[in-house]
Amino acid sequence: MVEPQEASEDAVMTRIGQAIMLLHGGDREEARNRFGALWSELGADGDALHRCTLAHYMADTQDDPGDELAWDLRALTAADGAGGGRAAEHRDMPAVRAFYPSLHLNLAADYLKLQRPDSARIHLQRARAAAESLADDGYGGGVRAAIDRLELRLREQ
């Protein structure tokens, strides 16, 4: 039997997933609107995995690099918040940890867009260190390849 809280959390992830599909389908504006509504519903005390996932993808809907950075920082803050207190035993903690390489990679890319190469290098190093814990699968390989590509771009700076 599914507990009411679990069903509710699953419903939130379903809604996040629907907005992600809109984003990947090219409807950035509608995805941004849905993410914004969900963010308001979740609030500051919402589930860390939900907030991290939502902010991570909300960043991709932004037109302004500064706004993209702000959302990527919110995603990192949500992930960091999952590590303290009662959330340390949260059943989704492995999923939150798996976000770190991508979170830092996105922050590095944001800082590069904003012509802040020193900050970009810091987050690229953090992304590489966090990626060591990723599996040797398609996701892990894809993140490591993206880190390598961004590192090449940074060397050109």
Residue pairs with C-beta under 8 A, 6 or more apart in sequence:
2 10
9 47
9 50
12 38
12 42
12 47
12 50
13 49
13 50
13 53
15 34
15 38
16 35
16 38
16 50
16 53
16 54
16 57
18 34
19 30
19 31
19 34
19 35
19 38
19 57
20 31
20 57
22 30
22 31
22 34
23 31
23 57
23 60
23 61
28 60
28 61
29 61
31 57
31 61
32 58
32 61
32 62
35 54
35 57
35 58
35 61
36 58
38 50
38 54
39 51
39 54
39 55
39 58
42 50
42 51
42 54
47 92
48 78
48 79
48 81
48 82
48 87
48 90
48 92
48 96
49 82
49 90
49 92
49 95
49 96
51 74
51 75
51 78
51 81
52 75
52 78
52 79
52 82
52 96
52 99
52 103
53 75
53 99
55 71
55 72
55 74
55 75
55 78
56 71
56 72
56 75
56 99
56 102
56 103
56 106
58 71
58 74
59 68
59 69
59 71
59 72
59 75
59 106
59 110
60 68
62 68
62 71
65 110
65 113
65 114
66 114
68 110
68 113
69 107
69 110
69 111
69 114
72 103
72 106
72 107
72 110
73 107
75 99
75 103
75 106
76 103
76 104
76 107
79 96
79 97
79 99
79 100
79 103
81 87
82 88
82 90
82 92
82 93
82 96
83 93
83 96
87 93
90 96
97 133
98 134
100 126
100 127
100 130
101 127
101 128
101 130
101 131
101 134
101 143
101 147
102 127
102 143
103 127
104 123
104 124
104 126
104 127
104 130
105 123
105 124
105 127
105 143
105 146
105 147
105 150
107 119
107 120
107 123
108 119
108 120
108 121
108 122
108 123
108 124
108 127
108 150
108 154
109 120
109 150
110 120
111 117
111 119
111 120
111 123
112 120
112 150
112 153
112 154
112 157
117 154
117 157
120 150
120 154
120 157
121 154
124 147
124 150
124 151
124 154
127 143
127 147
128 147
128 151
131 140
131 143
131 144
131 147
134 140
134 143
134 144
